[in-house]
Amino acid sequence: MKIGVTYDVRNPPNWRVPYDVLYHDTVDHMALVENSGFDSIWIQQHHFEEAAYGPSFAAFAGALAMRTERIRVGSYIKILPLYHPLLVAEEMAVLDQMLKGRLDVGVGIGHRLKEFAILGIPPKQRPSRIEEGIEIMRKAWTEERVNFHGRRFSIQDAEVQPKPMQKPHPPIWMATRTVAASKRAARLGCNLMPGSTDPDVYNAYASTLKSMGQSLGDYKVTVGVSAILTKDDPDKVWERLRPHYTYRRAFFDKIIAEFGDTPLTGTLAKEIGPNAEKPGVYGDELIGPPETILQNLEDLRATWSSWDITPTEMIIRTPPPGVPLKEFQSSFDLFVREIMPVVRSW
């Protein structure tokens, strides 16, 4: 199994630091991730948010092109309905050239009403915009001139240069949380990045691919994990970090409720303490020594037996907003030494 790390690069008001410090520290840590043997870095992106939630994927990807040599770099995710797909195709092609063919393009339908309202894009157009957008990007990357006429976009004789280094184009991933979205990802020929461990989300993807005559082995699928490895008392670590976890979870619960989308699974972290039946489980987070974290990951792996497609990459989340990456370093080192060799063998 491949192992990646995702960064949300947020600077919440309650724990704000100078932005130049935040950004330079983040890129330094990303370079360390490559040196530690991880396979991928995934950079999150949102807009118009109080914590400046990673508004520029391209800036970080460009910096990583100068600081890394091996690791793959992906968007996690680009909210495609917010942009004109020709501009996204151009940007991604430049980045793929700068990264020498190490780019992954993760896209999603979007789940924050404010972003659509400010940019004047009707939320009801999300499905058609992402479907047409993916088709247009593929054309831009593989055809000399783009001609396209759909419900949302009309393009006549557009030349898009450069072309990406990867042929026919960089891998396209789609973020999903629902059965319908997973079916769309399969139908559009995208790899899957679920925001859920619901078996139905994975199985819908697999069954749709099979119905299209596709081989499941030709597609990649991620599973996300949020964990802090510590040799300190995990209850005390939880109490110290609880406000940060609550901040992260409350953000997503709020924006999903505003959009009327399917709620996140699980209980709000602020409403739950240590799980008496599952050591190391705190809300949606894992906190504890390496052996406890590994047992919980083994339990997660056991659930895959009910899935029709097995994850090919585990994506580890960095600490919640406001926790300096340097405080994560000991956890990071423990993961590399104690957990990574085991997960790699899965």
C-alpha positions in Angstrom: 0.0 0.0 0.0 1.1 3.5 -0.8 1.1 6.1 2.0 0.6 9.9 1.6 0.2 12.9 3.8 -2.4 15.7 3.4 -2.0 19.3 4.5 -4.9 21.7 5.1 -2.6 24.8 5.7 -5.0 26.8 7.9 -4.2 29.8 10.1 -7.2 30.1 12.6 -7.6 33.4 14.4 -7.3 31.9 17.8 -3.9 30.4 17.0 -2.7 32.7 14.3 1.0 33.0 13.3 2.6 35.1 10.6 1.7 33.7 7.2 5.2 33.7 5.9 6.3 31.5 8.8 3.3 29.2 8.3 4.0 28.8 4.6 7.7 28.3 4.9 7.4 25.9 7.8 4.8 23.9 5.8 7.0 23.6 2.7 9.9 22.6 4.9 7.8 19.8 6.4 6.6 18.7 3.0 10.3 18.3 1.9 10.9 16.2 5.1 7.9 14.0 4.1 9.7 13.0 0.9 12.9 12.3 2.8 11.0 10.0 5.2 9.8 7.8 2.4 6.2 8.8 1.9 4.7 8.4 -1.6 2.6 11.5 -2.0 1.7 14.9 -0.7 -1.9 16.1 -1.0 -2.7 19.8 -0.5 -6.2 20.9 0.4 -7.9 24.0 -0.9 -10.8 26.3 -0.1 -11.5 30.0 -0.5 -12.8 33.0 1.4 -12.4 31.4 4.8 -11.3 33.0 8.1 -8.3 30.7 8.5 -7.1 31.2 4.9 -7.7 27.5 4.2 -5.0 26.7 1.6 -6.3 29.1 -1.1 -3.5 28.4 -3.5 -2.7 24.9 -4.4 -0.5 26.0 -7.3 1.8 28.0 -5.0 2.6 25.0 -2.8 2.9 22.6 -5.8 5.3 25.0 -7.5 7.4 25.3 -4.4 7.6 21.5 -4.1 8.8 21.3 -7.6 11.9 23.1 -6.5 12.2 21.3 -3.1 11.5 17.6 -4.0 12.6 15.1 -6.6 10.6 11.9 -6.1 7.3 12.3 -4.2 4.0 12.8 -6.1 2.0 16.0 -5.4 -1.7 16.2 -5.7 -4.6 18.6 -5.2 -7.0 17.5 -2.4 -9.1 18.8 -3.9 -9.6 21.4 -6.6 -13.3 22.4 -6.5 -13.7 22.1 -10.2 -17.2 23.7 -10.6 -15.7 27.0 -9.3 -13.3 27.4 -12.2 -13.2 27.5 -16.0 -11.8 24.0 -16.8 -9.5 25.4 -19.5 -7.7 27.5 -16.9 -7.4 24.5 -14.6 -6.0 22.4 -17.4 -3.4 25.0 -18.2 -2.4 25.4 -14.6 -2.1 21.7 -14.0 -0.1 21.2 -17.2 2.4 23.8 -16.1 2.7 22.2 -12.7 3.1 18.7 -14.2 6.0 20.0 -16.3 7.6 21.7 -13.3 7.2 18.5 -11.2 8.6 16.4 -14.1 5.5 14.2 -14.3 4.7 13.9 -10.6 1.3 15.6 -10.5 -2.0 14.1 -9.4 -5.2 16.1 -10.1 -7.8 15.6 -7.4 -11.1 17.3 -8.1 -14.4 17.6 -6.2 -17.9 18.9 -6.6 -17.6 21.3 -3.7 -19.6 21.5 -0.4 -19.3 25.1 0.8 -22.1 27.4 -0.2 -20.2 30.6 0.5 -17.6 29.9 -2.3 -20.3 29.4 -4.9 -22.3 32.5 -3.7 -19.3 34.8 -3.8 -18.3 33.7 -7.3 -21.9 33.8 -8.6 -22.1 30.1 -9.5 -25.4 28.3 -8.9 -24.8 25.3 -6.7 -27.3 23.3 -8.7 -24.9 23.4 -11.6 -22.2 21.4 -9.6 -22.8 18.0 -11.3 -22.9 19.3 -14.8 -19.9 21.6 -14.3 -17.7 18.9 -12.9 -18.7 16.4 -15.6 -18.1 18.9 -18.4 -15.0 20.2 -16.7 -13.3 16.8 -16.6 -14.1 16.2 -20.3 -12.7 19.6 -21.3 -9.5 19.1 -19.2 -8.9 15.8 -21.0 -9.4 17.4 -24.3 -7.1 20.3 -23.4 -4.3 17.9 -22.4 -4.6 15.5 -25.3 -5.9 17.4 -28.3 -4.2 20.2 -30.3 -7.4 22.4 -30.2 -10.4 22.1 -27.9 -13.9 22.3 -29.4 -16.7 21.7 -26.9 -20.3 22.6 -26.7 -22.3 21.6 -23.5 -24.8 22.9 -21.0 -22.3 25.1 -19.1 -19.3 25.6 -21.4 -19.0 26.4 -25.1 -15.4 26.4 -26.5 -14.3 27.0 -30.0 -10.9 26.2 -31.4 -9.0 26.8 -28.1 -5.3 25.9 -28.1 -4.0 25.0 -24.7 -0.3 24.9 -24.1 1.8 23.4 -22.6 0.7 19.8 -22.6 1.4 17.9 -19.4 4.5 15.7 -19.2 2.5 12.6 -18.2 0.8 10.9 -21.1 -2.0 10.9 -21.9 -2.4 13.2 -18.9 -2.0 13.3 -15.1 -4.2 10.9 -13.1 -7.5 12.4 -12.2 -9.0 11.6 -8.8 -12.5 12.5 -7.5 -13.4 13.2 -3.9 -16.7 11.7 -2.9 -18.8 11.1 0.3 -22.0 9.5 -1.2 -23.0 6.6 -3.4 -24.1 8.9 -6.2 -20.8 10.7 -6.2 -18.9 7.5 -6.3 -20.9 6.3 -9.2 -20.1 9.5 -11.0 -16.3 9.1 -10.3 -16.4 5.6 -11.8 -18.5 6.7 -14.8 -16.0 9.5 -15.5 -13.0 7.2 -15.2 -11.5 8.9 -12.2 -9.6 7.3 -9.3 -11.6 7.5 -6.0 -10.8 9.7 -2.9 -13.7 8.9 -0.4 -14.3 11.2 2.5 -16.0 8.3 4.2 -15.3 4.7 5.2 -18.9 3.7 4.4 -18.7 0.4 2.5 -21.5 1.5 0.2 -19.4 4.4 -1.0 -16.6 2.1 -2.1 -18.9 -0.7 -3.4 -20.9 1.7 -5.6 -17.7 2.8 -7.2 -16.6 -0.8 -7.8 -20.0 -2.0 -9.1 -20.2 0.9 -11.6 -16.7 0.1 -12.9 -17.7 -3.5 -13.3 -20.9 -2.6 -15.1 -18.8 -0.6 -17.6 -16.5 -3.6 -18.2 -13.6 -1.9 -16.5 -10.9 -3.8 -14.5 -10.8 -2.7 -10.8 -7.0 -3.2 -10.9 -6.7 -0.2 -13.3 -8.1 2.2 -10.7 -6.7 3.6 -7.4 -8.6 4.3 -4.2 -7.6 6.1 -1.0 -8.6 5.7 2.7 -8.0 8.6 5.1 -6.7 8.4 8.7 -6.2 11.0 11.3 -3.8 9.9 14.0 -1.4 11.3 16.7 1.2 8.8 17.9 2.4 9.6 21.4 4.0 7.9 24.4 2.4 10.5 26.7 -1.0 9.9 28.3 -3.4 10.0 25.3 -6.3 11.4 27.4 -4.1 14.4 28.3 -3.1 14.8 24.7 -6.7 14.7 23.7 -7.7 17.3 26.2 -4.9 19.6 25.0 -5.8 19.2 21.3 -9.6 18.9 21.7 -10.3 22.6 20.7 -8.3 22.1 17.5 -10.1 18.9 16.5 -13.4 20.6 17.3 -12.5 23.5 15.2 -11.8 21.3 12.2 -14.8 19.1 12.6 -17.2 22.0 13.3 -16.1 23.7 10.1 -17.1 20.7 7.9 -20.4 20.0 9.8 -21.4 23.7 9.4 -20.7 24.0 5.7 -22.3 20.7 4.8 -25.4 21.6 6.8 -25.6 25.0 5.0 -25.5 23.2 1.6 -28.0 20.5 2.6 -25.6 17.7 1.7 -25.4 14.4 3.5 -24.0 14.9 7.0 -20.6 13.5 8.0 -20.6 10.2 9.7 -19.5 9.9 13.3 -20.1 12.0 16.4 -18.8 15.5 16.8 -15.4 15.3 18.4 -16.4 17.9 21.0 -19.3 15.7 22.2 -17.2 12.6 22.9 -14.2 11.8 25.1 -12.2 8.6 25.1 -14.0 5.6 23.7 -14.2 3.1 26.6 -14.6 0.2 24.1 -11.9 1.3 21.7 -8.6 2.5 23.2 -7.1 5.2 21.2 -10.3 6.4 19.6 -11.4 10.0 20.3 -14.3 11.1 18.1 -12.9 10.7 14.6 -9.3 10.7 15.7 -6.8 8.2 16.8 -4.4 9.1 19.6 -2.1 6.8 21.5 1.1 4.8 21.4 2.2 3.0 18.2 0.8 -0.4 19.2 -2.7 1.1 19.9 -2.7 3.1 16.6 -1.6 0.0 14.7 -4.4 -2.1 16.3 -7.0 0.5 15.2 -5.6 0.5 11.7 -5.7 -3.3 11.7 -9.4 -3.1 12.7 -10.0 -0.7 9.9 -8.3 -3.0 7.5 -10.5 -5.9 8.6 -13.5 -3.9 7.5 -12.2 -3.9 3.9 -13.3 -7.5 3.6 -16.8 -6.2 3.1 -15.7 -3.8 0.4 -15.7 -4.7 -3.3 -12.5 -2.7 -3.9 -9.5 -2.5 -1.7 -7.8 0.9 -0.9 -4.4 1.3 -2.6 -3.3 4.3 -0.7 -3.6 5.5 2.9 -3.6 9.3 3.4 -2.5 10.5 6.8 -3.8 13.9 7.9 -1.5 16.4 9.6 -2.6 17.8 12.9 -5.8 19.9 13.1 -5.7 23.7 12.5 -3.6 25.7 14.9 -1.2 22.9 16.0 2.3 23.7 14.7 3.8 21.0 12.6 6.9 20.9 14.8 4.6 19.6 17.6 3.6 16.8 15.2 7.2 15.8 14.5 7.5 13.2 17.2 4.3 11.6 16.1 5.5 11.7 12.5 8.8 10.0 13.4 6.9 7.3 15.4 4.7 6.6 12.4 7.6 6.3 10.0 9.5 3.9 12.3 6.6 1.8 13.8 3.6 2.0 11.5 4.8 2.6 7.9 6.6 -0.7 7.5 3.5 -2.6 8.5 1.1 -0.6 6.4 3.4 -0.8 3.4 3.0 -4.6 3.4 -0.8 -4.5 3.2 
